[in-house]
Amino acid sequence: MTAPPGPALLAVDLGLRCGLARFGADGRLQWYRSQNLGTHARLKRAVPAVLQDASPLAWLVLEGGGPIADVWEREALRRALPVLRVAAEDWRHRLLYVREQRSGSQAKDAADGLARRVIEWSHAPRPTSLRHDAAEAILLGLWGALEVGWLSQVPAQVRR
């Protein structure tokens, strides 16, 4: 997938099956997908290509930690790419209502609906199905766009 020109933010919902979402400097979602990397060895080989595919990048936003996050951070460091790392609870606190966060499954359902509104507001292609890792990457990217100042607030069309 070829990235549109201009600086962007890549949000990654970490895992061997990861969600990816690219946001432009205008704070709008440009593309999103779910990618199954299968094994840690395949992940290590794939990360440079994923970052190259999403380039040019100004930010990498990661949800989570551990050895998988370390692979992404090492490659970002090699490229002098700034990284924001956040726990799911932190971005959810900013974007979801408390009542939507009572359980993990409730938060994932709420994330799906909100991610679909981000897709619509951004005029990104509508999904035939939206995997939860891609939906969470979209919201992680929205959180990142707010954190780095590309958006001053959640757009009114996205708010419920």
C-alpha positions as CSV (number, residue, x, y, z in Angstrom):
1,M,0.0,0.0,0.0
2,T,1.6,3.3,-1.1
3,A,1.4,6.1,1.5
4,P,0.1,9.5,0.5
5,P,2.8,12.2,0.5
6,G,3.5,14.3,3.6
7,P,4.3,13.5,7.2
8,A,2.2,11.0,8.9
9,L,1.6,9.1,12.1
10,L,1.5,5.3,12.1
11,A,-0.5,3.8,15.0
12,V,0.1,0.1,15.8
13,D,-2.1,-2.1,18.0
14,L,0.7,-4.5,18.9
15,G,0.6,-8.2,18.5
16,L,1.7,-10.9,16.1
17,R,-1.7,-10.0,14.5
18,C,-1.5,-6.2,14.6
19,G,-3.7,-3.4,13.6
20,L,-2.2,-0.5,11.6
21,A,-3.6,2.9,10.9
22,R,-1.9,5.8,9.1
23,F,-3.0,9.4,9.9
24,G,-2.0,12.5,7.9
25,A,-0.9,15.7,9.5
26,D,-4.5,17.0,9.1
27,G,-5.5,14.4,11.7
28,R,-7.5,12.3,9.3
29,L,-7.2,8.6,8.8
30,Q,-5.6,7.7,5.4
31,W,-5.5,3.9,5.6
32,Y,-5.9,1.1,8.0
33,R,-5.5,-2.7,8.0
34,S,-4.9,-5.8,10.1
35,Q,-1.8,-7.8,9.4
36,N,-1.0,-11.3,10.7
37,L,2.8,-11.6,11.2
38,G,2.5,-15.1,12.6
39,T,5.8,-15.4,14.5
40,H,8.3,-13.2,16.2
41,A,10.9,-13.9,13.5
42,R,8.5,-12.8,10.8
43,L,7.6,-9.7,12.8
44,K,11.3,-8.7,13.0
45,R,11.6,-9.1,9.2
46,A,8.3,-7.3,8.5
47,V,8.6,-4.2,10.7
48,P,11.1,-2.3,8.4
49,A,8.9,-2.9,5.4
50,V,5.8,-1.8,7.2
51,L,7.5,1.4,8.3
52,Q,8.8,2.0,4.8
53,D,5.4,1.4,3.3
54,A,3.9,4.0,5.6
55,S,6.7,6.6,5.0
56,P,7.2,9.5,5.3
57,L,6.4,9.3,9.0
58,A,6.7,11.9,11.7
59,W,5.4,9.7,14.6
60,L,5.0,6.0,15.6
61,V,2.4,5.4,18.2
62,L,2.4,2.0,19.9
63,E,-0.2,0.4,22.2
64,G,1.4,-2.0,24.6
65,G,4.8,-3.1,25.5
66,G,7.1,-6.2,25.8
67,P,9.3,-7.8,23.2
68,I,7.0,-7.0,20.3
69,A,7.1,-3.3,21.2
70,D,10.8,-3.5,21.5
71,V,11.1,-4.6,17.8
72,W,9.1,-1.6,16.6
73,E,11.0,0.8,18.9
74,R,14.4,-0.4,17.7
75,E,13.5,0.1,14.1
76,A,12.0,3.5,14.9
77,L,15.2,4.5,16.7
78,R,17.3,3.4,13.7
79,R,15.2,5.8,11.6
80,A,15.2,8.6,14.2
81,L,11.4,8.3,14.3
82,P,9.8,9.6,17.6
83,V,7.7,7.0,19.4
84,L,4.7,7.5,21.7
85,R,3.9,4.4,23.7
86,V,0.6,4.1,25.5
87,A,-1.5,1.6,27.4
88,A,-5.0,0.8,26.1
89,E,-6.6,2.2,29.3
90,D,-5.0,5.6,28.7
91,W,-6.3,6.2,25.1
92,R,-9.6,4.6,26.0
93,H,-10.0,7.0,29.0
94,R,-9.7,10.0,26.5
95,L,-11.9,8.6,23.8
96,L,-14.5,6.3,25.4
97,Y,-17.1,6.9,28.1
98,V,-16.6,5.2,31.4
99,R,-19.7,3.0,30.9
100,E,-18.1,1.7,27.6
101,Q,-15.0,0.6,29.5
102,R,-16.5,-1.7,32.1
103,S,-15.1,-4.8,30.4
104,G,-12.7,-5.5,27.6
105,S,-15.4,-6.8,25.3
106,Q,-17.5,-3.7,26.0
107,A,-14.5,-1.5,25.2
108,K,-13.9,-3.4,21.9
109,D,-17.5,-3.0,20.8
110,A,-17.4,0.8,21.6
111,A,-14.1,1.1,19.8
112,D,-15.6,-0.5,16.7
113,G,-18.4,2.0,16.5
114,L,-16.1,5.0,17.1
115,A,-13.6,3.7,14.6
116,R,-16.3,3.5,11.9
117,R,-17.1,7.2,12.6
118,V,-13.5,8.1,12.2
119,I,-13.4,6.2,8.9
120,E,-16.5,8.1,7.7
121,W,-15.2,11.5,8.9
122,S,-11.9,10.9,7.2
123,H,-13.5,9.7,3.9
124,A,-11.3,6.5,4.1
125,P,-12.6,3.4,2.3
126,R,-15.3,1.7,4.3
127,P,-14.5,-1.8,5.6
128,T,-16.4,-4.9,4.5
129,S,-15.5,-6.1,8.0
130,L,-13.5,-4.3,10.7
131,R,-11.2,-6.5,12.9
132,H,-10.9,-5.3,16.4
133,D,-7.1,-4.8,16.1
134,A,-7.6,-2.4,13.1
135,A,-10.4,-0.6,15.0
136,E,-8.2,-0.1,18.0
137,A,-5.3,1.1,15.8
138,I,-7.6,3.7,14.3
139,L,-8.6,5.0,17.7
140,L,-4.9,4.8,18.9
141,G,-4.1,7.0,15.9
142,L,-6.8,9.4,16.7
143,W,-5.4,9.6,20.3
144,G,-2.0,10.2,18.8
145,A,-3.2,13.0,16.5
146,L,-4.6,14.7,19.6
147,E,-1.4,14.1,21.6
148,V,0.9,15.6,19.0
149,G,-1.4,18.6,18.3
150,W,-2.5,17.6,14.8
151,L,-6.1,17.8,16.2
152,S,-7.1,20.1,19.0
153,Q,-10.2,18.0,19.9
154,V,-12.1,15.0,18.8
155,P,-14.0,16.2,15.6
156,A,-17.7,16.9,16.2
157,Q,-18.6,14.4,13.5
158,V,-16.8,11.6,15.4
159,R,-18.3,12.4,18.8
160,R,-21.5,10.8,19.7
